[in-house]
Amino acid sequence: MISAGIAPDYITFIGLLFACSHTGSLEKGRSYFNSMDNIHGIKPGAEHYACMIDLLGRSGNLSEAKQLLDQMDVEPDATVWKSLLGACRMHKELEMGEMAAKELFELEPKNSMPYVMLSNLYSAAGRWEDAAKIRKLMKCRGISKEPGSSWTQANGKTHTFVSEDRSHPMMARIYSKIDEVIALIKEAGYVPDMSFVLHDMEREGKELGLAYHSEKLALAFGLLVVPSGAVIRIYKNLRVCGDCHTAFKYISSLYDRHIVLRDSNCFHHFVDGKCSCGDYW
C-alpha cells in the first residue's frame, strides 16, 4: 500500500491491528501500533487500543495490556474493557477480570456479557458462591443471558440443539454417538476442561455437562448423517467454549472429518487436529 503511494489512515490501522490480534502476530501488531503516531501522525483511538489490548491479552501479556490501558490518551470505552475481560477469561486472571467486569457494569448496565464472563471466571476458580451471587445479581437487575444453541442442516432441514437437549427424534443415537466419541478422544489424550463447568457438582456430573454442550450434540448428529468426506457445518449463536474447541480438534483428526464451526466470533475450520483460528478466538 505504501509502496504504491497510498498512505494508511485511521481505518487502515484498525484492520491491520484486528488481523494481528486474530492471528497472534504480536510483534507485527506492536510495530503497526507504534508507527501510527511516530511515522504516520495518526493518533490511536479507542478502537486501536482495543485491538492492541486484545492482542496482548490473547498472547498472555496481561500486565502489558493493563499498562497500555492505563496510558491511553483517550477514555477507555466498553470495547476496550471487553477486550481486557476477554483476555482475562482466556487466561483465568480473576483479579483483573473482576475490575474489567465492574467497569462494564457501569458502562453497559444491561449487557449480560460481563456478568456471564465474571460468573464463569468465579466458576473456573472454584468460587461457586461468588458465581451464584453474580447470577442472582443478574436476576435482580432483570438481565438475562441469551441461551446457547447450535444448529446444522441435513436433508434440507435445520436441526437445532441446546445443552443437554433431549427433544430431537434421533436423540438416543446422538447420545450414544457422543459417548462413543468422548471415549475415543479420551484415549487419544483429551481431558475435559472442568473450568468450563458453571455449577458445583460431582466430577461425573461435570463431565456429562461438558459432553452434552449444544455444539457437541450438533457434531454428533453430523457424524451420524453427513456422508464421509463431506464437510460438517455447525453454527452457534455464542462463542464456542474452550472444552468444545479442544474436543473438535481431536474429533477432526480421529474421524478424519473437516468440521466448520461458525460461532459468534469467527469461522473455525477443524482439519487433522488443528483449527484455522490457531486457538486465537
Backbone as CSV, one residue per row, in Angstrom:
resi,resn,N_x,N_y,N_z,CA_x,CA_y,CA_z,C_x,C_y,C_z
1,MET,0.831,-1.201,0.000,0.000,0.000,0.000,0.870,1.258,0.000
2,ILE,1.828,1.294,0.918,2.729,2.448,0.999,3.601,2.526,-0.243
3,SER,4.082,1.363,-0.723,4.929,1.348,-1.923,4.174,1.840,-3.151
4,ALA,2.849,1.750,-3.108,2.027,2.235,-4.226,1.683,3.703,-4.072
5,GLY,2.205,4.321,-3.014,1.969,5.746,-2.810,0.676,6.064,-2.090
6,ILE,0.065,5.055,-1.480,-1.194,5.269,-0.757,-0.896,5.261,0.741
7,ALA,-1.226,6.351,1.406,-0.935,6.467,2.834,-2.003,5.750,3.657
8,PRO,-1.601,4.961,4.642,-2.588,4.320,5.524,-3.304,5.368,6.362
9,ASP,-4.559,5.105,6.692,-5.313,6.046,7.510,-5.813,5.370,8.785
10,TYR,-6.668,6.075,9.501,-7.207,5.609,10.779,-7.842,4.225,10.642
11,ILE,-8.661,4.055,9.599,-9.372,2.792,9.381,-8.405,1.673,8.995
12,THR,-7.396,2.016,8.200,-6.408,1.011,7.785,-5.794,0.317,8.991
13,PHE,-5.442,1.117,9.999,-4.768,0.543,11.164,-5.715,-0.291,12.028
14,ILE,-7.000,0.027,12.009,-7.954,-0.841,12.708,-7.926,-2.233,12.082
15,GLY,-7.968,-2.277,10.749,-7.927,-3.560,10.048,-6.644,-4.321,10.305
16,LEU,-5.514,-3.614,10.272,-4.222,-4.261,10.499,-4.124,-4.844,11.910
17,LEU,-4.514,-4.039,12.896,-4.396,-4.489,14.282,-5.395,-5.597,14.602
18,PHE,-6.583,-5.513,14.007,-7.572,-6.577,14.197,-7.035,-7.898,13.643
19,ALA,-6.429,-7.821,12.448,-5.861,-9.030,11.836,-4.746,-9.602,12.705
20,CYS,-3.904,-8.732,13.249,-2.815,-9.201,14.117,-3.361,-9.877,15.373
21,SER,-4.421,-9.306,15.940,-4.963,-9.871,17.181,-5.569,-11.245,16.956
22,HIS,-6.082,-11.497,15.750,-6.733,-12.785,15.489,-5.797,-13.803,14.851
23,THR,-4.549,-13.416,14.651,-3.559,-14.374,14.152,-2.390,-14.526,15.122
24,GLY,-2.449,-13.799,16.235,-1.384,-13.898,17.226,-0.081,-13.252,16.803
25,SER,-0.154,-12.282,15.882,1.060,-11.628,15.364,1.446,-10.471,16.277
26,LEU,2.035,-10.805,17.408,2.302,-9.818,18.449,3.285,-8.745,18.004
27,GLU,4.440,-9.142,17.478,5.457,-8.154,17.116,4.998,-7.261,15.969
28,LYS,4.316,-7.841,14.993,3.772,-7.017,13.907,2.770,-6.010,14.457
29,GLY,1.920,-6.468,15.364,0.928,-5.581,15.960,1.575,-4.432,16.703
30,ARG,2.586,-4.749,17.502,3.312,-3.692,18.216,3.903,-2.688,17.234
31,SER,4.508,-3.202,16.158,5.150,-2.339,15.166,4.137,-1.415,14.496
32,TYR,3.007,-1.982,14.077,1.969,-1.162,13.439,1.449,-0.097,14.397
33,PHE,1.182,-0.503,15.632,0.627,0.433,16.608,1.595,1.582,16.880
34,ASN,2.869,1.247,17.086,3.866,2.278,17.380,4.103,3.209,16.199
35,SER,3.903,2.695,14.979,4.139,3.523,13.791,3.020,4.519,13.536
36,MET,1.874,4.320,14.142,0.728,5.183,13.853,1.060,6.654,14.086
37,ASP,1.448,6.969,15.306,1.749,8.360,15.648,3.174,8.729,15.257
38,ASN,4.131,7.806,15.505,5.546,8.117,15.283,5.888,8.349,13.818
39,ILE,5.266,7.588,12.920,5.609,7.670,11.494,4.507,8.324,10.671
40,HIS,3.252,7.981,10.966,2.154,8.432,10.111,1.341,9.578,10.704
41,GLY,1.653,9.979,11.930,0.959,11.116,12.529,-0.504,10.863,12.828
42,ILE,-0.857,9.610,13.077,-2.247,9.252,13.373,-2.354,8.896,14.852
43,LYS,-3.163,9.643,15.575,-3.350,9.360,16.995,-4.241,8.130,17.168
44,PRO,-3.792,7.132,17.917,-4.631,5.944,18.123,-5.934,6.303,18.829
45,GLY,-7.018,5.690,18.368,-8.313,5.857,19.008,-8.650,4.649,19.857
46,ALA,-9.825,4.676,20.460,-10.240,3.575,21.329,-10.241,2.242,20.583
47,GLU,-10.605,2.267,19.287,-10.644,1.022,18.511,-9.259,0.390,18.384
48,HIS,-8.239,1.241,18.178,-6.869,0.726,18.047,-6.369,0.155,19.380
49,TYR,-6.677,0.885,20.462,-6.280,0.391,21.782,-6.969,-0.936,22.099
50,ALA,-8.244,-1.045,21.724,-8.975,-2.295,21.977,-8.315,-3.459,21.253
51,CYS,-7.911,-3.233,20.004,-7.243,-4.295,19.240,-5.912,-4.681,19.870
52,MET,-5.152,-3.677,20.304,-3.848,-3.968,20.907,-3.991,-4.682,22.247
53,ILE,-4.964,-4.251,23.047,-5.193,-4.906,24.337,-5.657,-6.339,24.120
54,ASP,-6.479,-6.540,23.092,-6.910,-7.895,22.734,-5.712,-8.745,22.324
55,LEU,-4.836,-8.188,21.490,-3.651,-8.906,21.016,-2.720,-9.249,22.173
56,LEU,-2.442,-8.268,23.022,-1.561,-8.507,24.164,-2.173,-9.528,25.123
57,GLY,-3.473,-9.394,25.343,-4.147,-10.307,26.252,-4.165,-11.729,25.742
58,ARG,-4.479,-11.903,24.458,-4.519,-13.243,23.874,-3.159,-13.930,23.977
59,SER,-2.095,-13.136,23.851,-0.747,-13.709,23.880,-0.220,-13.888,25.302
60,GLY,-1.059,-13.575,26.292,-0.677,-13.801,27.681,0.021,-12.636,28.345
61,ASN,0.141,-11.508,27.636,0.808,-10.330,28.198,-0.221,-9.421,28.874
62,LEU,-0.854,-9.941,29.913,-1.940,-9.203,30.550,-1.455,-7.956,31.280
63,SER,-0.297,-8.032,31.897,0.237,-6.859,32.602,0.508,-5.729,31.619
64,GLU,1.077,-6.074,30.461,1.340,-5.060,29.434,0.026,-4.505,28.881
65,ALA,-0.975,-5.374,28.747,-2.281,-4.925,28.265,-2.893,-3.914,29.228
66,LYS,-2.831,-4.206,30.525,-3.376,-3.282,31.532,-2.575,-1.993,31.565
67,GLN,-1.258,-2.083,31.408,-0.416,-0.888,31.389,-0.779,0.003,30.207
68,LEU,-1.006,-0.603,29.042,-1.399,0.169,27.867,-2.742,0.845,28.104
69,LEU,-3.676,0.139,28.719,-4.984,0.725,29.014,-4.834,1.934,29.935
70,ASP,-3.990,1.807,30.953,-3.788,2.909,31.903,-3.144,4.124,31.248
71,GLN,-2.414,3.906,30.151,-1.701,5.000,29.486,-2.454,5.566,28.282
72,MET,-3.689,5.139,28.075,-4.451,5.587,26.909,-4.615,7.101,26.886
73,ASP,-4.513,7.670,25.677,-4.710,9.107,25.500,-6.187,9.468,25.393
74,VAL,-7.036,8.453,25.240,-8.480,8.672,25.179,-9.136,7.844,26.279
75,GLU,-10.365,8.197,26.611,-11.080,7.472,27.655,-11.404,6.056,27.173
76,PRO,-11.037,5.031,27.938,-11.357,3.659,27.511,-12.866,3.441,27.465
77,ASP,-13.350,2.940,26.338,-14.781,2.677,26.210,-15.074,1.207,26.504
78,ALA,-16.318,0.814,26.295,-16.723,-0.557,26.621,-15.949,-1.585,25.809
79,THR,-15.642,-1.260,24.547,-14.917,-2.208,23.696,-13.532,-2.513,24.263
80,VAL,-12.883,-1.502,24.800,-11.557,-1.682,25.400,-11.648,-2.604,26.617
81,TRP,-12.611,-2.334,27.485,-12.758,-3.159,28.684,-13.175,-4.585,28.333
82,LYS,-13.985,-4.738,27.275,-14.371,-6.086,26.834,-13.149,-6.867,26.354
83,SER,-12.242,-6.174,25.670,-11.024,-6.838,25.203,-10.209,-7.358,26.382
84,LEU,-10.085,-6.526,27.412,-9.325,-6.948,28.592,-10.039,-8.087,29.315
85,LEU,-11.355,-7.979,29.447,-12.109,-9.028,30.133,-12.028,-10.350,29.369
86,GLY,-12.090,-10.282,28.044,-11.968,-11.494,27.237,-10.628,-12.175,27.434
87,ALA,-9.570,-11.370,27.542,-8.236,-11.932,27.786,-8.159,-12.563,29.170
88,CYS,-8.790,-11.920,30.139,-8.809,-12.477,31.497,-9.558,-13.802,31.524
89,ARG,-10.632,-13.887,30.739,-11.376,-15.151,30.648,-10.485,-16.250,30.076
90,MET,-9.738,-15.900,29.027,-8.895,-16.891,28.363,-7.801,-17.412,29.286
91,HIS,-7.224,-16.510,30.083,-6.077,-16.887,30.920,-6.444,-17.048,32.397
92,LYS,-7.760,-16.981,32.689,-8.263,-17.205,34.051,-7.614,-16.246,35.055
93,GLU,-7.506,-14.985,34.647,-6.943,-13.937,35.501,-8.106,-13.255,36.235
94,LEU,-8.386,-13.729,37.430,-9.605,-13.330,38.124,-9.581,-11.885,38.614
95,GLU,-8.511,-11.471,39.271,-8.481,-10.136,39.876,-8.668,-9.041,38.826
96,MET,-7.937,-9.133,37.732,-8.061,-8.147,36.665,-9.427,-8.264,35.982
97,GLY,-9.921,-9.500,35.874,-11.233,-9.716,35.277,-12.343,-9.078,36.093
98,GLU,-12.238,-9.160,37.415,-13.225,-8.506,38.284,-13.259,-7.005,38.021
99,MET,-12.093,-6.406,37.915,-12.010,-4.967,37.683,-12.647,-4.588,36.345
100,ALA,-12.312,-5.346,35.284,-12.854,-5.044,33.959,-14.369,-5.221,33.937
101,ALA,-14.854,-6.289,34.564,-16.296,-6.543,34.589,-17.037,-5.419,35.305
102,LYS,-16.502,-4.957,36.411,-17.172,-3.900,37.173,-17.204,-2.584,36.398
103,GLU,-16.175,-2.316,35.604,-16.210,-1.138,34.730,-17.339,-1.280,33.707
104,LEU,-17.498,-2.482,33.176,-18.544,-2.720,32.179,-19.932,-2.685,32.799
105,PHE,-20.063,-3.067,34.069,-21.359,-2.948,34.743,-21.836,-1.498,34.708
106,GLU,-20.891,-0.556,34.815,-21.233,0.867,34.802,-21.471,1.376,33.383
107,LEU,-20.630,0.942,32.449,-20.717,1.452,31.077,-21.901,0.868,30.312
108,GLU,-22.176,-0.408,30.522,-23.268,-1.083,29.805,-24.076,-1.913,30.806
109,PRO,-24.863,-1.244,31.640,-25.530,-1.935,32.754,-26.507,-3.034,32.347
110,LYS,-26.987,-3.024,31.110,-27.952,-4.040,30.675,-27.327,-5.129,29.802
111,ASN,-26.022,-5.070,29.609,-25.334,-6.075,28.797,-24.998,-7.286,29.669
112,SER,-25.444,-8.459,29.264,-25.221,-9.662,30.078,-23.782,-10.168,30.017
113,MET,-23.034,-9.779,28.983,-21.707,-10.358,28.749,-20.769,-10.264,29.952
114,PRO,-20.562,-9.071,30.562,-19.610,-9.028,31.680,-20.068,-9.847,32.885
115,TYR,-21.368,-9.917,33.108,-21.882,-10.731,34.214,-21.572,-12.209,33.979
116,VAL,-21.842,-12.662,32.754,-21.616,-14.071,32.424,-20.131,-14.410,32.506
117,MET,-19.288,-13.530,31.954,-17.846,-13.799,31.974,-17.302,-13.817,33.394
118,LEU,-17.767,-12.882,34.232,-17.279,-12.857,35.614,-17.759,-14.098,36.364
119,SER,-19.008,-14.486,36.142,-19.515,-15.714,36.755,-18.688,-16.919,36.320
120,ASN,-18.334,-16.956,35.036,-17.506,-18.058,34.526,-16.116,-18.054,35.147
121,LEU,-15.555,-16.859,35.338,-14.242,-16.756,35.979,-14.298,-17.281,37.413
122,TYR,-15.352,-16.907,38.133,-15.511,-17.412,39.501,-15.650,-18.936,39.501
123,SER,-16.439,-19.463,38.563,-16.626,-20.917,38.485,-15.309,-21.621,38.200
124,ALA,-14.526,-21.057,37.269,-13.237,-21.654,36.918,-12.287,-21.676,38.109
125,ALA,-12.447,-20.688,39.009,-11.592,-20.615,40.198,-12.168,-21.411,41.366
126,GLY,-13.313,-22.072,41.146,-13.937,-22.836,42.218,-14.659,-21.976,43.237
127,ARG,-14.897,-20.706,42.897,-15.604,-19.799,43.808,-17.095,-19.831,43.458
128,TRP,-17.716,-20.939,43.798,-19.091,-21.200,43.375,-20.082,-20.224,43.987
129,GLU,-19.864,-19.828,45.245,-20.788,-18.895,45.890,-20.760,-17.538,45.196
130,ASP,-19.561,-17.086,44.820,-19.455,-15.805,44.117,-20.108,-15.891,42.739
131,ALA,-19.942,-17.033,42.072,-20.587,-17.219,40.769,-22.102,-17.155,40.913
132,ALA,-22.620,-17.782,41.966,-24.066,-17.761,42.206,-24.552,-16.350,42.518
133,LYS,-23.731,-15.573,43.231,-24.103,-14.189,43.550,-24.240,-13.348,42.285
134,ILE,-23.351,-13.574,41.319,-23.432,-12.823,40.064,-24.703,-13.195,39.308
135,ARG,-25.038,-14.485,39.282,-26.274,-14.900,38.610,-27.498,-14.307,39.308
136,LYS,-27.440,-14.229,40.639,-28.539,-13.626,41.396,-28.628,-12.132,41.101
137,LEU,-27.468,-11.480,40.990,-27.438,-10.053,40.670,-28.065,-9.791,39.303
138,MET,-27.761,-10.658,38.339,-28.369,-10.533,37.011,-29.888,-10.603,37.106
139,LYS,-30.373,-11.551,37.896,-31.819,-11.718,38.042,-32.447,-10.492,38.686
140,CYS,-31.788,-9.960,39.718,-32.309,-8.774,40.411,-32.366,-7.562,39.490
141,ARG,-31.408,-7.470,38.574,-31.347,-6.324,37.660,-32.108,-6.566,36.359
142,GLY,-32.760,-7.708,36.267,-33.553,-8.001,35.076,-32.726,-8.262,33.837
143,ILE,-31.538,-8.822,34.030,-30.632,-9.093,32.908,-30.646,-10.590,32.621
144,SER,-30.937,-10.948,31.401,-30.990,-12.365,31.046,-29.896,-12.700,30.046
145,LYS,-29.359,-13.911,30.169,-28.334,-14.407,29.251,-29.014,-15.113,28.086
146,GLU,-28.557,-14.804,26.894,-29.082,-15.493,25.723,-28.709,-16.970,25.803
147,PRO,-29.687,-17.868,25.709,-29.365,-19.298,25.793,-28.493,-19.730,24.620
148,GLY,-27.519,-20.576,24.894,-26.662,-21.083,23.826,-27.383,-22.132,22.997
149,SER,-27.247,-22.038,21.701,-27.831,-23.049,20.815,-26.925,-23.246,19.609
150,SER,-26.968,-24.443,19.055,-26.185,-24.775,17.861,-27.108,-25.451,16.865
151,TRP,-26.828,-25.238,15.590,-27.679,-25.857,14.579,-26.855,-26.273,13.363
152,THR,-27.383,-27.233,12.654,-26.758,-27.728,11.437,-27.871,-28.113,10.471
153,GLN,-27.524,-28.310,9.222,-28.527,-28.635,8.212,-28.264,-30.019,7.632
154,ALA,-29.343,-30.743,7.396,-29.247,-32.072,6.780,-30.567,-32.376,6.087
155,ASN,-30.466,-32.879,4.875,-31.654,-33.255,4.100,-32.654,-32.109,3.971
156,GLY,-32.115,-30.900,3.780,-32.965,-29.740,3.559,-33.635,-29.192,4.801
157,LYS,-33.267,-29.690,5.977,-33.872,-29.218,7.215,-32.798,-28.693,8.165
158,THR,-33.192,-27.744,9.009,-32.299,-27.225,10.040,-32.578,-27.953,11.352
159,HIS,-31.528,-28.453,11.969,-31.644,-29.201,13.226,-30.951,-28.389,14.319
160,THR,-31.711,-27.967,15.317,-31.207,-27.082,16.365,-31.105,-27.828,17.693
161,PHE,-30.031,-27.523,18.437,-29.778,-28.196,19.711,-29.442,-27.166,20.783
162,VAL,-29.826,-27.464,22.011,-29.366,-26.710,23.176,-28.665,-27.700,24.104
163,SER,-27.981,-27.189,25.110,-27.240,-28.077,26.014,-28.163,-29.105,26.671
164,GLU,-27.691,-30.343,26.700,-28.425,-31.455,27.306,-29.817,-31.628,26.698
165,ASP,-29.924,-31.286,25.418,-31.191,-31.380,24.686,-31.629,-32.844,24.567
166,ARG,-32.908,-33.093,24.754,-33.451,-34.454,24.603,-34.629,-34.483,23.632
167,SER,-34.812,-33.414,22.859,-36.027,-33.281,22.062,-35.914,-33.830,20.643
168,HIS,-34.697,-34.037,20.153,-34.545,-34.458,18.758,-35.010,-35.910,18.573
169,PRO,-35.665,-36.216,17.453,-36.133,-37.592,17.213,-35.017,-38.634,17.233
170,MET,-33.779,-38.213,16.901,-32.649,-39.150,16.875,-31.813,-39.082,18.151
171,MET,-32.389,-38.535,19.231,-31.565,-38.240,20.392,-30.884,-39.470,20.990
172,ALA,-31.540,-40.614,20.981,-30.902,-41.817,21.539,-29.627,-42.149,20.776
173,ARG,-29.675,-42.066,19.459,-28.489,-42.340,18.641,-27.438,-41.246,18.822
174,ILE,-27.895,-40.003,18.961,-26.966,-38.882,19.136,-26.193,-39.032,20.444
175,TYR,-26.892,-39.346,21.528,-26.217,-39.504,22.819,-25.287,-40.709,22.813
176,SER,-25.699,-41.765,22.149,-24.827,-42.935,22.029,-23.563,-42.577,21.254
177,LYS,-23.719,-41.752,20.217,-22.563,-41.325,19.418,-21.629,-40.452,20.245
178,ILE,-22.183,-39.560,21.047,-21.346,-38.708,21.895,-20.541,-39.562,22.869
179,ASP,-21.194,-40.534,23.486,-20.478,-41.408,24.427,-19.320,-42.120,23.724
180,GLU,-19.563,-42.575,22.502,-18.510,-43.230,21.712,-17.371,-42.258,21.423
181,VAL,-17.735,-41.033,21.007,-16.744,-40.021,20.633,-15.886,-39.634,21.830
182,ILE,-16.530,-39.358,22.970,-15.792,-38.929,24.160,-14.824,-40.014,24.614
183,ALA,-15.270,-41.260,24.591,-14.384,-42.366,24.984,-13.176,-42.448,24.062
184,LEU,-13.402,-42.264,22.762,-12.314,-42.366,21.788,-11.309,-41.233,21.942
185,ILE,-11.803,-39.995,22.083,-10.855,-38.878,22.166,-10.129,-38.867,23.513
186,LYS,-10.750,-39.423,24.553,-10.036,-39.558,25.829,-8.842,-40.488,25.680
187,GLU,-9.024,-41.561,24.943,-7.913,-42.487,24.698,-6.778,-41.793,23.955
188,ALA,-7.128,-40.787,23.144,-6.120,-40.067,22.359,-5.476,-38.922,23.132
189,GLY,-5.955,-38.675,24.372,-5.327,-37.647,25.190,-6.219,-36.502,25.614
190,TYR,-7.453,-36.470,25.133,-8.374,-35.400,25.529,-8.699,-35.495,27.010
191,VAL,-8.631,-34.349,27.693,-9.006,-34.266,29.103,-10.073,-33.182,29.234
192,PRO,-11.267,-33.508,29.714,-12.312,-32.490,29.857,-11.832,-31.325,30.714
193,ASP,-12.077,-30.109,30.245,-11.641,-28.908,30.955,-12.745,-28.462,31.907
194,MET,-12.582,-28.798,33.172,-13.621,-28.539,34.162,-13.838,-27.053,34.434
195,SER,-12.928,-26.206,33.984,-13.098,-24.774,34.229,-14.279,-24.204,33.451
196,PHE,-14.792,-24.972,32.478,-15.944,-24.505,31.709,-17.269,-25.026,32.270
197,VAL,-17.214,-25.687,33.420,-18.433,-26.103,34.117,-18.879,-24.952,35.005
198,LEU,-20.152,-24.582,34.935,-20.618,-23.367,35.594,-21.290,-23.612,36.938
199,HIS,-21.478,-24.873,37.329,-22.129,-25.172,38.605,-21.316,-26.211,39.362
200,ASP,-21.332,-26.097,40.689,-20.595,-27.040,41.525,-21.340,-28.369,41.575
201,MET,-20.664,-29.447,41.247,-21.260,-30.786,41.271,-20.139,-31.812,41.279
202,GLU,-20.502,-33.091,41.384,-19.504,-34.151,41.347,-18.828,-34.198,39.978
203,ARG,-17.609,-34.748,39.946,-16.840,-34.757,38.703,-17.601,-35.429,37.558
204,GLU,-18.278,-36.540,37.857,-19.005,-37.243,36.797,-20.072,-36.341,36.188
205,GLY,-20.767,-35.596,37.045,-21.786,-34.673,36.553,-21.184,-33.565,35.716
206,LYS,-20.003,-33.088,36.118,-19.324,-32.049,35.350,-18.955,-32.554,33.961
207,GLU,-18.429,-33.785,33.899,-18.029,-34.343,32.604,-19.233,-34.514,31.685
208,LEU,-20.345,-34.978,32.241,-21.545,-35.153,31.426,-22.062,-33.807,30.938
209,GLY,-21.992,-32.789,31.811,-22.427,-31.454,31.408,-21.626,-30.935,30.231
210,LEU,-20.316,-31.153,30.260,-19.462,-30.730,29.146,-19.745,-31.543,27.891
211,ALA,-19.961,-32.834,28.056,-20.154,-33.720,26.900,-21.396,-33.365,26.108
212,TYR,-22.396,-32.803,26.787,-23.674,-32.559,26.125,-23.912,-31.086,25.816
213,HIS,-22.834,-30.324,25.619,-22.982,-28.954,25.122,-23.629,-28.984,23.738
214,SER,-24.303,-27.898,23.393,-25.095,-27.885,22.154,-24.257,-28.162,20.915
215,GLU,-23.020,-27.631,20.869,-22.206,-27.837,19.676,-21.743,-29.293,19.547
216,LYS,-21.536,-29.956,20.693,-21.174,-31.378,20.635,-22.358,-32.225,20.171
217,LEU,-23.559,-31.863,20.603,-24.752,-32.578,20.135,-24.909,-32.416,18.624
218,ALA,-24.715,-31.181,18.147,-24.833,-30.931,16.707,-23.775,-31.710,15.931
219,LEU,-22.565,-31.791,16.487,-21.494,-32.523,15.807,-21.778,-34.025,15.792
220,ALA,-22.270,-34.559,16.896,-22.609,-35.983,16.933,-23.669,-36.300,15.880
221,PHE,-24.656,-35.415,15.755,-25.682,-35.589,14.721,-25.041,-35.558,13.335
222,GLY,-24.112,-34.610,13.133,-23.431,-34.512,11.843,-22.638,-35.762,11.508
223,LEU,-21.972,-36.323,12.508,-21.208,-37.556,12.279,-22.119,-38.710,11.870
224,LEU,-23.359,-38.666,12.332,-24.310,-39.730,12.008,-24.912,-39.590,10.612
225,VAL,-25.146,-38.340,10.172,-25.943,-38.165,8.944,-25.178,-37.571,7.767
226,VAL,-24.064,-36.884,8.022,-23.316,-36.268,6.917,-22.378,-37.314,6.321
227,PRO,-22.436,-37.554,5.023,-21.624,-38.608,4.397,-20.127,-38.414,4.630
228,SER,-19.406,-39.495,4.727,-17.953,-39.446,4.881,-17.344,-38.663,3.725
229,GLY,-16.421,-37.771,4.045,-15.781,-36.946,3.025,-16.433,-35.599,2.839
230,ALA,-17.683,-35.457,3.280,-18.377,-34.169,3.182,-18.082,-33.331,4.425
231,VAL,-18.128,-32.019,4.261,-17.866,-31.106,5.376,-19.066,-31.088,6.322
232,ILE,-18.790,-31.145,7.614,-19.835,-30.976,8.632,-19.848,-29.500,9.024
233,ARG,-20.979,-28.835,8.834,-21.091,-27.397,9.120,-22.036,-27.170,10.299
234,ILE,-21.534,-26.447,11.281,-22.300,-26.174,12.502,-22.260,-24.672,12.777
235,TYR,-23.357,-24.160,13.286,-23.446,-22.744,13.629,-23.833,-22.625,15.098
236,LYS,-23.226,-21.659,15.783,-23.558,-21.429,17.189,-23.779,-19.942,17.412
237,ASN,-24.790,-19.605,18.224,-25.122,-18.196,18.436,-24.185,-17.502,19.409
238,LEU,-23.442,-18.267,20.209,-22.483,-17.704,21.158,-21.075,-18.180,20.813
239,ARG,-20.100,-17.704,21.562,-18.721,-18.139,21.361,-18.559,-19.591,21.814
240,VAL,-17.854,-20.389,21.020,-17.624,-21.787,21.387,-16.768,-21.840,22.648
241,CYS,-17.085,-22.763,23.550,-16.299,-22.866,24.777,-14.975,-23.576,24.489
242,GLY,-14.007,-23.348,25.353,-12.673,-23.907,25.135,-12.644,-25.419,25.138
243,ASP,-13.487,-26.039,25.961,-13.506,-27.501,26.001,-14.027,-28.073,24.688
244,CYS,-15.095,-27.487,24.145,-15.633,-27.971,22.868,-14.631,-27.735,21.739
245,HIS,-13.938,-26.611,21.790,-12.932,-26.307,20.770,-11.847,-27.382,20.765
246,THR,-11.379,-27.752,21.948,-10.363,-28.805,22.052,-10.906,-30.144,21.559
247,ALA,-12.126,-30.467,21.966,-12.731,-31.738,21.550,-12.886,-31.806,20.035
248,PHE,-13.296,-30.704,19.416,-13.485,-30.686,17.962,-12.168,-30.961,17.239
249,LYS,-11.058,-30.480,17.784,-9.761,-30.743,17.149,-9.456,-32.237,17.171
250,TYR,-9.663,-32.860,18.318,-9.441,-34.310,18.408,-10.355,-35.063,17.445
251,ILE,-11.621,-34.674,17.414,-12.602,-35.385,16.584,-12.260,-35.260,15.107
252,SER,-11.833,-34.072,14.678,-11.490,-33.877,13.262,-10.372,-34.815,12.838
253,SER,-9.443,-35.077,13.764,-8.318,-35.959,13.455,-8.720,-37.429,13.498
254,LEU,-9.367,-37.831,14.576,-9.671,-39.253,14.769,-10.742,-39.767,13.815
255,TYR,-11.655,-38.886,13.408,-12.716,-39.300,12.482,-12.430,-38.858,11.044
256,ASP,-11.280,-38.208,10.845,-10.880,-37.741,9.516,-11.997,-36.927,8.866
257,ARG,-12.475,-35.910,9.615,-13.552,-35.071,9.118,-13.131,-33.606,9.112
258,HIS,-13.598,-32.890,8.110,-13.446,-31.438,8.054,-14.698,-30.847,8.688
259,ILE,-14.497,-30.154,9.808,-15.622,-29.576,10.552,-15.513,-28.058,10.494
260,VAL,-16.578,-27.400,10.089,-16.625,-25.939,10.086,-17.615,-25.500,11.155
261,LEU,-17.135,-24.720,12.103,-17.991,-24.182,13.160,-17.978,-22.666,13.070
262,ARG,-19.139,-22.093,12.861,-19.268,-20.628,12.860,-19.870,-20.226,14.190
263,ASP,-19.050,-19.601,15.063,-19.596,-19.115,16.324,-19.790,-17.607,16.228
264,SER,-20.051,-16.955,17.351,-20.352,-15.522,17.320,-19.127,-14.677,17.021
265,ASN,-17.956,-15.306,17.002,-16.725,-14.543,16.823,-16.047,-14.770,15.484
266,CYS,-16.038,-16.005,14.982,-15.336,-16.277,13.725,-15.707,-17.653,13.183
267,PHE,-15.166,-17.960,12.005,-15.274,-19.304,11.445,-14.098,-20.144,11.948
268,HIS,-14.393,-21.345,12.398,-13.363,-22.297,12.810,-13.385,-23.465,11.831
269,HIS,-12.260,-23.719,11.178,-12.127,-24.882,10.298,-11.239,-25.900,11.007
270,PHE,-11.822,-27.011,11.405,-11.076,-28.069,12.098,-10.691,-29.146,11.087
271,VAL,-9.389,-29.334,10.910,-8.875,-30.336,9.973,-7.626,-30.968,10.587
272,ASP,-7.561,-32.293,10.599,-6.373,-33.019,11.068,-5.911,-32.576,12.456
273,GLY,-6.853,-32.317,13.338,-6.495,-31.997,14.712,-6.090,-30.562,14.951
274,LYS,-6.268,-29.702,13.966,-5.910,-28.291,14.121,-7.097,-27.413,13.738
275,CYS,-7.089,-26.187,14.267,-8.137,-25.224,13.924,-7.531,-24.040,13.196
276,SER,-8.261,-23.534,12.218,-7.779,-22.405,11.415,-7.562,-21.152,12.244
277,CYS,-8.215,-21.064,13.418,-8.056,-19.860,14.241,-6.732,-19.862,14.993
278,GLY,-6.013,-20.990,14.956,-4.752,-21.068,15.685,-4.935,-20.937,17.186
279,ASP,-6.142,-21.287,17.661,-6.508,-21.179,19.081,-6.563,-19.730,19.550
280,TYR,-6.745,-18.797,18.613,-6.995,-17.390,18.936,-8.410,-17.074,18.474
281,TRP,-9.338,-16.939,19.410,-10.705,-16.606,19.001,-11.432,-15.873,20.122
